[in-house]
Amino acid sequence: MVAGNSAERQNEPHHVLIISQNAGMARVWKALFEQKNCRVVCATSPQEGISSSHTISPALILLDVNLPESERLNLCRELRSTTDGALLMLDASARNPDVLEYHRAGVDETIAAPISPMALLVKSLAWFARIGRV
């Protein structure tokens, strides 16, 4: 019976939450995830992202926001409290983020930006496999 539930869960669409201030890239990422049978919710602000994460409990959160480091760390902690899904953070800053601090805040992977949309999709699909949701 447990195996049946597991198989059923694997056939369900993945919920993906994209939190980005870049509406153009969010639309591109959304289209790619939807082609892979994912249900995608896009948020343009941290507050909207937290609210959406509480609502859908996503299998993956893609975080692409330009905030001061302390605010971004707090956002990561709040998002982590809403889901056990993968939390991927894009970082476009010239400085290297403190990966250990972001990991402690709940980030599963910090990704240097810019990144091609297809490369980001491949990384995301790999995270689905790691957490057993493929």
VEXROFI-582928 format. One record per residue: residue number from 1; residue in one letter; x, y, z of N, C-alpha, C, O in turn. Coordinates in steps of 0.02 Angstrom, whole numbers, always signed. Layout:
+-----+---+--------+---------+--------+---------+----------+--------+--------+---------+--------+--------+---------+--------+
:   k : r : n.east : n.north :   n.up : ca.east : ca.north :  ca.up : c.east : c.north :   c.up : o.east : o.north :   o.up :
+-----+---+--------+---------+--------+---------+----------+--------+--------+---------+--------+--------+---------+--------+
: NUM : A :      X :       Y :      Z :       X :        Y :      Z :      X :       Y :      Z :      X :       Y :      Z :
...
+-----+---+--------+---------+--------+---------+----------+--------+--------+---------+--------+--------+---------+--------+
END
This chain:
+-----+---+--------+---------+--------+---------+----------+--------+--------+---------+--------+--------+---------+--------+
:   k : r : n.east : n.north :   n.up : ca.east : ca.north :  ca.up : c.east : c.north :   c.up : o.east : o.north :   o.up :
+-----+---+--------+---------+--------+---------+----------+--------+--------+---------+--------+--------+---------+--------+
:   1 : M :    +41 :     -59 :     +0 :      +0 :       +0 :     +0 :    +43 :     +63 :     +0 :    +27 :    +111 :    -35 :
:   2 : V :    +97 :     +63 :    +37 :    +142 :     +120 :    +38 :   +173 :    +131 :    -30 :   +179 :    +188 :    -53 :
:   3 : A :   +192 :     +77 :    -64 :    +222 :      +83 :   -130 :   +173 :    +115 :   -179 :   +193 :    +155 :   -221 :
:   4 : G :   +110 :     +98 :   -173 :     +59 :     +128 :   -217 :    +54 :    +203 :   -205 :    +50 :    +241 :   -253 :
:   5 : N :    +55 :    +223 :   -142 :     +53 :     +295 :   -128 :   +114 :    +330 :   -154 :   +109 :    +386 :   -180 :
:   6 : S :   +172 :    +298 :   -149 :    +234 :     +328 :   -174 :   +231 :    +335 :   -250 :   +250 :    +387 :   -277 :
:   7 : A :   +206 :    +284 :   -284 :    +200 :     +287 :   -357 :   +150 :    +341 :   -378 :   +161 :    +376 :   -426 :
:   8 : E :    +95 :    +346 :   -340 :     +46 :     +398 :   -356 :    +77 :    +467 :   -349 :    +65 :    +511 :   -390 :
:   9 : R :   +116 :    +477 :   -295 :    +147 :     +542 :   -284 :   +196 :    +559 :   -339 :   +202 :    +618 :   -358 :
:  10 : Q :   +231 :    +509 :   -366 :    +280 :     +522 :   -419 :   +245 :    +545 :   -483 :   +275 :    +582 :   -522 :
:  11 : N :   +182 :    +524 :   -495 :    +146 :     +544 :   -555 :   +113 :    +612 :   -548 :    +91 :    +641 :   -597 :
:  12 : E :   +108 :    +637 :   -487 :     +78 :     +702 :   -476 :   +126 :    +757 :   -501 :   +187 :    +749 :   -498 :
:  13 : P :    +98 :    +812 :   -526 :    +142 :     +866 :   -547 :   +179 :    +896 :   -487 :   +152 :    +900 :   -432 :
:  14 : H :   +240 :    +917 :   -499 :    +280 :     +950 :   -448 :   +255 :   +1022 :   -442 :   +240 :   +1054 :   -492 :
:  15 : H :   +252 :   +1047 :   -381 :    +236 :    +1117 :   -370 :   +302 :   +1155 :   -365 :   +345 :   +1139 :   -325 :
:  16 : V :   +309 :   +1206 :   -406 :    +369 :    +1247 :   -408 :   +349 :   +1319 :   -392 :   +301 :   +1345 :   -420 :
:  17 : L :   +386 :   +1350 :   -348 :    +376 :    +1420 :   -331 :   +436 :   +1459 :   -356 :   +492 :   +1446 :   -336 :
:  18 : I :   +423 :   +1507 :   -398 :    +475 :    +1552 :   -424 :   +465 :   +1620 :   -391 :   +413 :   +1651 :   -400 :
:  19 : I :   +515 :   +1642 :   -354 :    +512 :    +1708 :   -323 :   +566 :   +1749 :   -358 :   +626 :   +1740 :   -347 :
:  20 : S :   +544 :   +1796 :   -400 :    +591 :    +1834 :   -440 :   +564 :   +1905 :   -452 :   +505 :   +1915 :   -464 :
:  21 : Q :   +610 :   +1952 :   -450 :    +593 :    +2020 :   -467 :   +600 :   +2032 :   -542 :   +583 :   +2086 :   -566 :
:  22 : N :   +625 :   +1982 :   -578 :    +634 :    +1986 :   -651 :   +577 :   +1949 :   -684 :   +580 :   +1888 :   -694 :
:  23 : A :   +524 :   +1986 :   -702 :    +463 :    +1955 :   -729 :   +477 :   +1918 :   -795 :   +447 :   +1866 :   -808 :
:  24 : G :   +521 :   +1945 :   -836 :    +537 :    +1913 :   -900 :   +567 :   +1844 :   -891 :   +547 :   +1796 :   -923 :
:  25 : M :   +617 :   +1839 :   -846 :    +648 :    +1774 :   -834 :   +600 :   +1727 :   -799 :   +599 :   +1667 :   -814 :
:  26 : A :   +559 :   +1752 :   -755 :    +510 :    +1710 :   -720 :   +463 :   +1679 :   -771 :   +445 :   +1620 :   -764 :
:  27 : R :   +442 :   +1716 :   -822 :    +398 :    +1688 :   -874 :   +433 :   +1633 :   -913 :   +403 :   +1581 :   -928 :
:  28 : V :   +497 :   +1643 :   -929 :    +536 :    +1592 :   -965 :   +542 :   +1529 :   -922 :   +528 :   +1474 :   -946 :
:  29 : W :   +562 :   +1537 :   -859 :    +569 :    +1479 :   -815 :   +502 :   +1443 :   -806 :   +499 :   +1382 :   -807 :
:  30 : K :   +449 :   +1482 :   -798 :    +382 :    +1453 :   -788 :   +364 :   +1409 :   -848 :   +341 :   +1353 :   -840 :
:  31 : A :   +375 :   +1434 :   -908 :    +358 :    +1396 :   -969 :   +398 :   +1331 :   -971 :   +370 :   +1279 :   -988 :
:  32 : L :   +462 :   +1333 :   -955 :    +503 :    +1273 :   -956 :   +479 :   +1221 :   -905 :   +474 :   +1162 :   -920 :
:  33 : F :   +465 :   +1244 :   -844 :    +441 :    +1197 :   -793 :   +373 :   +1168 :   -812 :   +361 :   +1108 :   -801 :
:  34 : E :   +330 :   +1209 :   -841 :    +264 :    +1183 :   -861 :   +270 :   +1131 :   -916 :   +230 :   +1085 :   -919 :
:  35 : Q :   +320 :   +1137 :   -960 :    +333 :    +1086 :  -1011 :   +352 :   +1019 :   -979 :   +344 :    +966 :  -1010 :
:  36 : K :   +377 :   +1021 :   -918 :    +397 :     +960 :   -881 :   +343 :    +939 :   -832 :   +357 :    +904 :   -783 :
:  37 : N :   +281 :    +960 :   -844 :    +223 :     +941 :   -804 :   +227 :    +966 :   -732 :   +205 :    +932 :   -686 :
:  38 : C :   +254 :   +1025 :   -723 :    +255 :    +1056 :   -657 :   +200 :   +1109 :   -652 :   +182 :   +1141 :   -701 :
:  39 : R :   +174 :   +1116 :   -593 :    +128 :    +1172 :   -579 :   +170 :   +1227 :   -549 :   +205 :   +1218 :   -499 :
:  40 : V :   +166 :   +1286 :   -579 :    +211 :    +1340 :   -561 :   +172 :   +1400 :   -535 :   +122 :   +1421 :   -565 :
:  41 : V :   +196 :   +1427 :   -480 :    +170 :    +1489 :   -453 :   +228 :   +1538 :   -453 :   +283 :   +1522 :   -430 :
:  42 : C :   +215 :   +1598 :   -478 :    +267 :    +1651 :   -478 :   +248 :   +1705 :   -428 :   +190 :   +1725 :   -423 :
:  43 : A :   +298 :   +1728 :   -392 :    +289 :    +1782 :   -344 :   +342 :   +1835 :   -360 :   +398 :   +1819 :   -378 :
:  44 : T :   +323 :   +1898 :   -353 :    +369 :    +1952 :   -369 :   +399 :   +1987 :   -308 :   +442 :   +2029 :   -314 :
:  45 : S :   +375 :   +1968 :   -249 :    +402 :    +1998 :   -188 :   +414 :   +1943 :   -136 :   +383 :   +1890 :   -139 :
:  46 : P :   +459 :   +1956 :    -89 :    +470 :    +1907 :    -36 :   +407 :   +1890 :     +3 :   +395 :   +1832 :    +19 :
:  47 : Q :   +366 :   +1940 :    +19 :    +305 :    +1927 :    +57 :   +256 :   +1883 :    +18 :   +226 :   +1837 :    +46 :
:  48 : E :   +249 :   +1896 :    -46 :    +206 :    +1855 :    -88 :   +233 :   +1784 :    -93 :   +195 :   +1736 :    -94 :
:  49 : G :   +299 :   +1777 :    -96 :    +330 :    +1712 :    -99 :   +318 :   +1671 :    -37 :   +303 :   +1611 :    -41 :
:  50 : I :   +325 :   +1702 :    +21 :    +313 :    +1667 :    +84 :   +241 :   +1644 :    +88 :   +227 :   +1587 :   +107 :
:  51 : S :   +195 :   +1688 :    +71 :    +124 :    +1671 :    +72 :   +109 :   +1613 :    +24 :    +73 :   +1566 :    +42 :
:  52 : S :   +137 :   +1616 :    -36 :    +126 :    +1562 :    -85 :   +155 :   +1497 :    -61 :   +126 :   +1444 :    -72 :
:  53 : S :   +213 :   +1499 :    -30 :    +246 :    +1439 :     -6 :   +204 :   +1405 :    +49 :   +199 :   +1344 :    +51 :
:  54 : H :   +174 :   +1445 :    +92 :    +129 :    +1418 :   +143 :    +70 :   +1382 :   +110 :    +47 :   +1330 :   +134 :
:  55 : T :    +45 :   +1411 :    +56 :     -14 :    +1385 :    +23 :     -1 :   +1321 :    -16 :    -40 :   +1273 :    -11 :
:  56 : I :    +55 :   +1318 :    -54 :     +65 :    +1261 :    -99 :   +116 :   +1210 :    -75 :   +120 :   +1156 :   -103 :
:  57 : S :   +156 :   +1226 :    -25 :    +210 :    +1182 :     -1 :   +248 :   +1153 :    -60 :   +244 :   +1094 :    -74 :
:  58 : P :   +287 :   +1195 :    -95 :    +318 :    +1174 :   -158 :   +373 :   +1122 :   -149 :   +406 :   +1117 :    -98 :
:  59 : A :   +380 :   +1082 :   -202 :    +435 :    +1033 :   -204 :   +501 :   +1069 :   -218 :   +554 :   +1044 :   -202 :
:  60 : L :   +496 :   +1129 :   -249 :    +556 :    +1167 :   -265 :   +540 :   +1241 :   -263 :   +489 :   +1263 :   -289 :
:  61 : I :   +584 :   +1279 :   -232 :    +579 :    +1353 :   -233 :   +641 :   +1379 :   -268 :   +697 :   +1361 :   -251 :
:  62 : L :   +629 :   +1421 :   -317 :    +683 :    +1455 :   -352 :   +681 :   +1528 :   -330 :   +633 :   +1564 :   -343 :
:  63 : L :   +734 :   +1549 :   -296 :    +737 :    +1616 :   -267 :   +786 :   +1659 :   -305 :   +846 :   +1644 :   -308 :
:  64 : D :   +761 :   +1713 :   -335 :    +802 :    +1759 :   -375 :   +781 :   +1830 :   -356 :   +745 :   +1863 :   -393 :
:  65 : V :   +805 :   +1853 :   -299 :    +788 :    +1920 :   -275 :   +851 :   +1958 :   -255 :   +899 :   +1929 :   -231 :
:  66 : N :   +848 :   +2022 :   -266 :    +903 :    +2066 :   -248 :   +886 :   +2101 :   -183 :   +850 :   +2151 :   -182 :
:  67 : L :   +912 :   +2074 :   -128 :    +900 :    +2101 :    -62 :   +966 :   +2106 :    -25 :  +1014 :   +2071 :    -42 :
:  68 : P :   +970 :   +2149 :    +25 :   +1029 :    +2148 :    +68 :  +1037 :   +2077 :    +98 :   +988 :   +2042 :   +109 :
:  69 : E :  +1100 :   +2058 :   +111 :   +1114 :    +1990 :   +133 :  +1073 :   +1969 :   +194 :  +1047 :   +1914 :   +196 :
:  70 : S :  +1068 :   +2013 :   +244 :   +1032 :    +1993 :   +305 :   +958 :   +1980 :   +290 :   +928 :   +1934 :   +317 :
:  71 : E :   +928 :   +2021 :   +246 :    +858 :    +2010 :   +228 :   +849 :   +1946 :   +188 :   +800 :   +1910 :   +196 :
:  72 : R :   +897 :   +1932 :   +144 :    +893 :    +1872 :   +103 :   +901 :   +1810 :   +147 :   +867 :   +1760 :   +136 :
:  73 : L :   +946 :   +1812 :   +195 :    +953 :    +1756 :   +242 :   +889 :   +1745 :   +281 :   +867 :   +1688 :   +289 :
:  74 : N :   +858 :   +1798 :   +306 :    +795 :    +1791 :   +342 :   +740 :   +1763 :   +297 :   +700 :   +1722 :   +319 :
:  75 : L :   +738 :   +1785 :   +235 :    +689 :    +1759 :   +187 :   +700 :   +1684 :   +177 :   +651 :   +1645 :   +176 :
:  76 : C :   +762 :   +1663 :   +170 :    +777 :    +1591 :   +161 :   +753 :   +1551 :   +221 :   +725 :   +1497 :   +213 :
:  77 : R :   +765 :   +1577 :   +281 :    +742 :    +1542 :   +342 :   +666 :   +1536 :   +344 :   +639 :   +1483 :   +360 :
:  78 : E :   +632 :   +1590 :   +325 :    +558 :    +1588 :   +325 :   +532 :   +1539 :   +273 :   +486 :   +1501 :   +286 :
:  79 : L :   +563 :   +1539 :   +214 :    +541 :    +1493 :   +162 :   +553 :   +1420 :   +183 :   +511 :   +1377 :   +172 :
:  80 : R :   +611 :   +1407 :   +213 :    +627 :    +1339 :   +235 :   +576 :   +1314 :   +285 :   +561 :   +1254 :   +287 :
:  81 : S :   +549 :   +1359 :   +326 :    +499 :    +1338 :   +376 :   +433 :   +1318 :   +345 :   +390 :   +1289 :   +378 :
:  82 : T :   +423 :   +1332 :   +280 :    +360 :    +1318 :   +247 :   +360 :   +1253 :   +207 :   +307 :   +1228 :   +189 :
:  83 : T :   +419 :   +1225 :   +192 :    +422 :    +1167 :   +149 :   +486 :   +1127 :   +161 :   +536 :   +1154 :   +185 :
:  84 : D :   +484 :   +1064 :   +144 :    +545 :    +1023 :   +146 :   +572 :   +1013 :    +75 :   +619 :    +975 :    +65 :
:  85 : G :   +542 :   +1048 :    +27 :    +566 :    +1044 :    -42 :   +633 :   +1079 :    -50 :   +658 :   +1110 :     -4 :
:  86 : A :   +662 :   +1073 :   -109 :    +727 :    +1103 :   -124 :   +720 :   +1179 :   -129 :   +672 :   +1205 :   -157 :
:  87 : L :   +769 :   +1213 :   -102 :    +773 :    +1286 :   -105 :   +836 :   +1305 :   -142 :   +892 :   +1296 :   -117 :
:  88 : L :   +828 :   +1331 :   -202 :    +884 :    +1351 :   -244 :   +886 :   +1426 :   -248 :   +835 :   +1458 :   -263 :
:  89 : M :   +944 :   +1455 :   -236 :    +951 :    +1528 :   -235 :   +999 :   +1550 :   -290 :  +1056 :   +1527 :   -292 :
:  90 : L :   +976 :   +1594 :   -333 :   +1020 :    +1624 :   -383 :  +1054 :   +1684 :   -352 :  +1024 :   +1722 :   -316 :
:  91 : D :  +1119 :   +1691 :   -368 :   +1157 :    +1747 :   -341 :  +1194 :   +1780 :   -398 :  +1239 :   +1751 :   -428 :
:  92 : A :  +1176 :   +1843 :   -412 :   +1207 :    +1879 :   -467 :  +1258 :   +1930 :   -443 :  +1285 :   +1969 :   -483 :
:  93 : S :  +1272 :   +1930 :   -379 :   +1318 :    +1980 :   -352 :  +1389 :   +1963 :   -371 :  +1407 :   +1905 :   -383 :
:  94 : A :  +1430 :   +2014 :   -374 :   +1501 :    +2005 :   -390 :  +1537 :   +1971 :   -332 :  +1588 :   +1936 :   -343 :
:  95 : R :  +1513 :   +1980 :   -272 :   +1544 :    +1949 :   -214 :  +1518 :   +1877 :   -207 :  +1463 :   +1861 :   -230 :
:  96 : N :  +1557 :   +1835 :   -177 :   +1535 :    +1767 :   -164 :  +1494 :   +1766 :   -101 :  +1515 :   +1792 :    -49 :
:  97 : P :  +1434 :   +1737 :   -104 :   +1394 :    +1733 :    -43 :  +1426 :   +1684 :     +6 :  +1464 :   +1640 :    -14 :
:  98 : D :  +1410 :   +1693 :    +68 :   +1433 :    +1647 :   +119 :  +1391 :   +1584 :   +115 :  +1337 :   +1580 :   +145 :
:  99 : V :  +1414 :   +1535 :    +77 :   +1376 :    +1475 :    +62 :  +1356 :   +1439 :   +125 :  +1300 :   +1413 :   +130 :
: 100 : L :  +1400 :   +1436 :   +174 :   +1384 :    +1402 :   +237 :  +1325 :   +1437 :   +272 :  +1280 :   +1403 :   +298 :
: 101 : E :  +1326 :   +1503 :   +274 :   +1271 :    +1539 :   +306 :  +1205 :   +1527 :   +270 :  +1153 :   +1518 :   +302 :
: 102 : Y :  +1207 :   +1526 :   +204 :   +1145 :    +1513 :   +166 :  +1123 :   +1441 :   +176 :  +1063 :   +1428 :   +179 :
: 103 : H :  +1170 :   +1395 :   +180 :   +1152 :    +1325 :   +193 :  +1118 :   +1320 :   +262 :  +1067 :   +1285 :   +269 :
: 104 : R :  +1145 :   +1353 :   +311 :   +1115 :    +1353 :   +379 :  +1046 :   +1385 :   +378 :  +1003 :   +1368 :   +419 :
: 105 : A :  +1035 :   +1431 :   +331 :    +970 :    +1464 :   +325 :   +920 :   +1422 :   +285 :   +862 :   +1442 :   +278 :
: 106 : G :   +943 :   +1365 :   +259 :    +897 :    +1320 :   +224 :   +906 :   +1314 :   +150 :   +869 :   +1277 :   +117 :
: 107 : V :   +954 :   +1349 :   +122 :    +966 :    +1346 :    +49 :  +1002 :   +1280 :    +32 :  +1052 :   +1263 :    +63 :
: 108 : D :   +974 :   +1244 :    -16 :   +1004 :    +1181 :    -37 :  +1061 :   +1192 :    -87 :  +1110 :   +1155 :    -87 :
: 109 : E :  +1054 :   +1243 :   -130 :   +1107 :    +1257 :   -179 :  +1106 :   +1331 :   -197 :  +1053 :   +1360 :   -210 :
: 110 : T :  +1165 :   +1360 :   -198 :   +1174 :    +1429 :   -221 :  +1201 :   +1425 :   -292 :  +1251 :   +1391 :   -304 :
: 111 : I :  +1167 :   +1458 :   -338 :   +1184 :    +1454 :   -409 :  +1206 :   +1523 :   -433 :  +1170 :   +1572 :   -423 :
: 112 : A :  +1265 :   +1525 :   -465 :   +1289 :    +1588 :   -493 :  +1245 :   +1609 :   -552 :  +1230 :   +1568 :   -596 :
: 113 : A :  +1226 :   +1671 :   -553 :   +1187 :    +1698 :   -608 :  +1230 :   +1749 :   -646 :  +1273 :   +1780 :   -615 :
: 114 : P :  +1221 :   +1757 :   -709 :   +1166 :    +1727 :   -747 :  +1178 :   +1654 :   -763 :  +1235 :   +1631 :   -765 :
: 115 : I :  +1123 :   +1618 :   -773 :   +1125 :    +1547 :   -792 :  +1074 :   +1538 :   -847 :  +1021 :   +1569 :   -847 :
: 116 : S :  +1089 :   +1495 :   -894 :   +1042 :    +1483 :   -948 :   +979 :   +1450 :   -920 :   +983 :   +1410 :   -873 :
: 117 : P :   +921 :   +1467 :   -947 :    +859 :    +1436 :   -923 :   +861 :   +1360 :   -926 :   +836 :   +1326 :   -881 :
: 118 : M :   +890 :   +1331 :   -979 :    +893 :    +1259 :   -985 :   +938 :   +1228 :   -931 :   +922 :   +1176 :   -903 :
: 119 : A :   +994 :   +1260 :   -917 :   +1039 :    +1235 :   -864 :  +1004 :   +1237 :   -797 :  +1012 :   +1191 :   -756 :
: 120 : L :   +966 :   +1289 :   -785 :    +929 :    +1294 :   -722 :   +876 :   +1238 :   -718 :   +865 :   +1209 :   -665 :
: 121 : L :   +843 :   +1225 :   -773 :    +794 :    +1171 :   -774 :   +826 :   +1104 :   -759 :   +799 :   +1064 :   -720 :
: 122 : V :   +884 :   +1090 :   -789 :    +920 :    +1027 :   -778 :   +939 :   +1021 :   -704 :   +929 :    +968 :   -674 :
: 123 : K :   +966 :   +1075 :   -674 :    +983 :    +1073 :   -603 :   +920 :   +1059 :   -560 :   +923 :   +1021 :   -512 :
: 124 : S :   +865 :   +1090 :   -578 :    +803 :    +1080 :   -541 :   +778 :   +1008 :   -546 :   +757 :    +979 :   -496 :
: 125 : L :   +780 :    +980 :   -605 :    +759 :     +910 :   -614 :   +804 :    +863 :   -574 :   +780 :    +813 :   -547 :
: 126 : A :   +868 :    +880 :   -570 :    +913 :     +839 :   -528 :   +892 :    +843 :   -455 :   +897 :    +793 :   -419 :
: 127 : W :   +870 :    +901 :   -432 :    +847 :     +907 :   -363 :   +784 :    +867 :   -351 :   +775 :    +837 :   -298 :
: 128 : F :   +739 :    +866 :   -401 :    +678 :     +824 :   -394 :   +700 :    +751 :   -384 :   +671 :    +716 :   -343 :
: 129 : A :   +749 :    +729 :   -422 :    +773 :     +660 :   -416 :   +803 :    +648 :   -346 :   +792 :    +595 :   -317 :
: 130 : R :   +841 :    +696 :   -321 :    +872 :     +688 :   -255 :   +822 :    +682 :   -199 :   +832 :    +645 :   -151 :
: 131 : I :   +768 :    +719 :   -205 :    +719 :     +717 :   -151 :   +664 :    +665 :   -164 :   +614 :    +662 :   -128 :
: 132 : G :   +675 :    +625 :   -217 :    +629 :     +570 :   -231 :   +563 :    +590 :   -260 :   +512 :    +559 :   -247 :
: 133 : R :   +563 :    +643 :   -300 :    +499 :     +666 :   -328 :   +501 :    +665 :   -404 :   +467 :    +705 :   -436 :
: 134 : V :   +539 :    +619 :   -434 :    +540 :     +613 :   -507 :   +498 :    +553 :   -526 :   +492 :    +538 :   -585 :
+-----+---+--------+---------+--------+---------+----------+--------+--------+---------+--------+--------+---------+--------+
END
